[in-house]
Amino acid sequence: MKLIRYILLPVVPIYYLVASFIDWAYTKGVFKSKSYNFPLICVGNLSVGGTGKSPMIEYLISLLSAQYKLATLSRGYKRHTKGFVLASKSSTVLTLGDEPFQFYNKFKDVYVGVDANRQNGITQLRMQSPKPDVILLDDAFQHRKVNAGLNVLLTPYYSLYSDDFMLPTGNLRVPKNAAKRAQIIVVTKCPETLSTHQQEAVVLKLNPLPNQKVYFSAIKYSDFVLGKDGKLPLQDLQSKSLTLVTGIANATPLVNYLTAKGLQFEHLKFNDHHEFTVNEIYALRKKSFILTTEKDYMRLNGKLDTTLMFYLPITVSILNTNDFDTVIKNYVVNAL
């Protein structure tokens, strides 16, 4: 894979020029972008691959849902439906996509919508009764047809956008200078022991504008794994013949965490948003105990014996949480 990326290096300037022109055209008003008179928060990134958007959306839901009626809007990657779909009791992973289906299962009081056309999705969500006060846009930073009032840009600690290159050799799908549109930059998946000196070094690399705030977050793993019939202490898995199944962009942090906890396991690694085949499901049914991620659990639920399948929940832990929360809440108050 790396060899192919190097071979495609001559394509990078072409991709860069096209992406830069599109970004410039929206910035200058050549292409039209729609603004809205209510709180619209976009959570996104500059690159392909996992930066922690779903945990951040869930963090914002937990932060705001007690006070406001919320809605989330996603593309619904790899769903088998078209157009706008609002999550309901009849929804499945196939109708919504794995991450929106996860949102719906966890937050029943939140509207969960999917639509590749973000403008249409917003219109449809605002037609619901009661009307949502705040809409959270999942993975929409690169979609310039919508001008969100607050942009939260994520970049993982181990792969900062400032150190990356444009596709197809690198992982950036939009140029680095697009980061200037964000009001908040969150460095995700940081070590929990991140020092002040290390934070300062990252900020120096990112070189934020004076109006931009930079925060640091870490993934916090639960002490329990969850399944259909309840939960088990993570340490109890040490006695299991364990198979870890992942279909996420980067499973390395999870693998390292489980290894550090003394767990021994077989790791079956699949691509992000992987659709499991009949043969793969058949092979998984032969495993004695499966641990997976929450997103993968959504796709595997109903296909395997759920008494033998559990997932490890994660949450986002933000350094200087109070300041971050205050900035988000102040934006919502001022935008209403």
Order of alpha helices (4+ residues) and beta strands (2+ residues): alpha-alpha-beta-beta-alpha-beta-beta-alpha-alpha-beta-alpha-beta-beta-beta-beta-alpha-beta-beta-beta-beta-alpha-beta-alpha-beta-alpha-beta-beta-alpha
